[in-house]
Every structure is written in structure tokens, then in C-alpha cells.
Amino acid sequence: MMVAVVTVFQSCTKNNSAVTPGNTSGLTAAIDSATAVYTSTVAGHEPGEYDSTQRVMLNKTIILAKGVVTGSFSQQQLNNAISNLNRAVAAYQSSVVENVSPLNLVAEWKFDGNADDATGNGHNGILKTGYVGSSATSAVDGGTLPTLVPDRFGRANMAYHFTNGATVDVPFSAAFNPQSFTISLWLSRDGTNANNYMVSFDRWNGYKFQLQGGNLLFLTVNTTVSDHDQDDGGPSITNPNVWTQVAVSYNAGTEKFYINGNLVSTETFAAGSLVPVPSTVDFTIGNELTESDYSLTNSNSPNYFYGGDYFIGSLSNIRFYNVALSDQDVHSIWSIESAP
């Protein structure tokens, strides 16, 4: 972008040959219009704000255009300056940060003091304790609720910490049974746990997003073709106690894994329809199931308790979409959420 600006304005530089000065009124009007756009907007990461690099470029272009107005330039050179200014304004306006696919955002749990759904769709979470133990016969209530802690910016009570089976239970909704989805969230793991469940809807009977023993992102989906498990096979969430944005999407046999807004792995397999989760099972954050959904006595039950599989660490800003977002959309979420 910077090269284009310089190139265009070089055509407006005076030379030793005589020129007939043009009418500057059009350029003056373009400058006033561009200045109004610049002064009425701000740079930032939130929806409605603008890319800081494009903002700097627009300001430089306005300054260059003002220099042309005060010089003796031909009408063609003035017209070139107007065109260049209009392009800079268009580029700046196109850099506005927009909400990502708001019509497809089923739920968003920001954890800003509570576990409510920020979308207004009513998928509010309920803080619950969960089972711990290595088997159904040793299962006991962990006695710990999710606790509010500072988020990645150090803001108090803007994230939840999970341990000992602590769970955010979201009552069942058919909205959590789409055929495509994207899950985005921020995590800070305490340590390494072979089954660090972050989001689960009936675990392997539906779908689940977790970290596995190597701290790789791991997604399971249950389709009419198979129960498919897949880790990202790429970079791991290396360091404990470090906030990281992660995301995963699924659509028709394709899983995509993201870390800090960047695509790190794409995995494909035989497509099939996602098997819908029954209305008797809730959507769960920080655990594989809520206590009320487990069976401790029937080993033939699809929800038999095989041992505590729950997240150990902190989570915040969890988004669930009913579409597989584009790579750019996932990067936009990271951009929006990477600044307070």
C-alpha cells in the first residue's frame, strides 16, 4: 500500500517544464471528505474500529494531498492526487473490524463475572461441581465450582478457573446440533492432562474439543460413518499458565485447527452426517459431562463414567458458531480479542 501511495504522488512532483495550474477545488473537497473520515474514526481491535496501519497510511495520504493543493500542478496531476486519496479512503474503510458472522453465533460465554451467554440467545451456563476418580466405583464429587480469576489482560473476574471436575453446564438446546460448527476460546492450562476437556457435547457420542496428553488440540466428532478422533498433529500448546487463543472447525469431513488466529492443521476423512445429541444431555464447558448425565452403575450406558476427564486451568471468551468459519474469520476473532 505504501509503495502505491508514493508512486502516485511522484507524478505530482513539479519539474522544470512549465505547467498550467489546475483547479484545486476538487482536491480540496476530497481532502475535506477524507479528513472527516479520519477524524470521526479510531484505530483498534473492537468491532467498528479500524486497522492501525491503514489509519497511518490514510493520514500520510491526506498530508501529501495538502502539499499538492499548495503547489502549482496541472489538472491531470491534481486528478491523480484525488484518485489516490479516494483509494486510500476506500482501503481504510474496508479495514473496519466487523463482528464475525453474528447471525451464526449460537452462543458466546465471555465469563465477564458470570457464565451468561453474551449473544442474548439464552444459552446461559450454570456453575456446577463434577465427579473425580478413576472409575465409576471410585467416583466422588470434586466439591469445586469454577472460580472467577483474572483474564489474559489481568482484568479481575473475567475468566473461570477449572479443577477437580468443576463444570459450566449449559442446558440442552437443538442449536448445539448443527452439521457444521466452529469453536473458539482462550485457554491457560495449569499442566499436562491426558484428557483436558474444554468443550463437550456428549463427548465421543456427539463432539468434544480438548487437549490430549501431548497438549495438542484434539477434536472428536461422531458421524453416521464413524466416530472420528483427530489431533492437530502440529504445534502443541507448549507452555503452562500462558493464555492462548485456539479454535477448531468441522464441516463435511474436514477439521481445521487454529492457534492464535493461524491455521496450523487441516485434516480430512470420510464425510457423514453428525449424529445429533439427544435432549437428555447438556452442553458442557470444562468437563466431558455433567454429573447428572453420567451413569455410575450401567457399564452398557453410552454415558458410563470411565474416569474424570476435565479441564485443569482457565478458560474465557468461548464462542460457538453453527458454521465452519473461514480462516480469515478465525483470524479476525483473534484480532478482536487480542486487545482489551
Sequence and secondary structure as in RCSB ss.txt:
>XXXX:A:sequence
MMVAVVTVFQSCTKNNSAVTPGNTSGLTAAIDSATAVYTSTVAGHEPGEYDSTQRVMLNKTIILAKGVVTGSFSQ
QQLNNAISNLNRAVAAYQSSVVENVSPLNLVAEWKFDGNADDATGNGHNGILKTGYVGSSATSAVDGGTLPTLVP
DRFGRANMAYHFTNGATVDVPFSAAFNPQSFTISLWLSRDGTNANNYMVSFDRWNGYKFQLQGGNLLFLTVNTTV
SDHDQDDGGPSITNPNVWTQVAVSYNAGTEKFYINGNLVSTETFAAGSLVPVPSTVDFTIGNELTESDYSLTNSN
SPNYFYGGDYFIGSLSNIRFYNVALSDQDVHSIWSIESAP
>XXXX:A:secstr
 HHHHHHHHHTT   SS       HHHHHHHHHHHHHHHT  BSSSTT B HHHHHHHHHHHHHHHHHHTS   H
HHHHHHHHHHHHHHHHHHTTB   SSGGGEEEEE  SSS   TTSS    EEE  EESSSGGG EE     EEE 
 TT  TTSEEEE TT EEEE   GGG  SEEEEEEEEEESS  TTEEEEEESGGGSEEEEE TT  EEEEEEBSS
 EEEEE SS    STT  EEEEEEEETTEEEEEETTEEEEEEE     B    TTS EEESBSS GGG BSS TT
STTB  S  B  EEEEEEEEESS   HHHHHHHHHHHT  
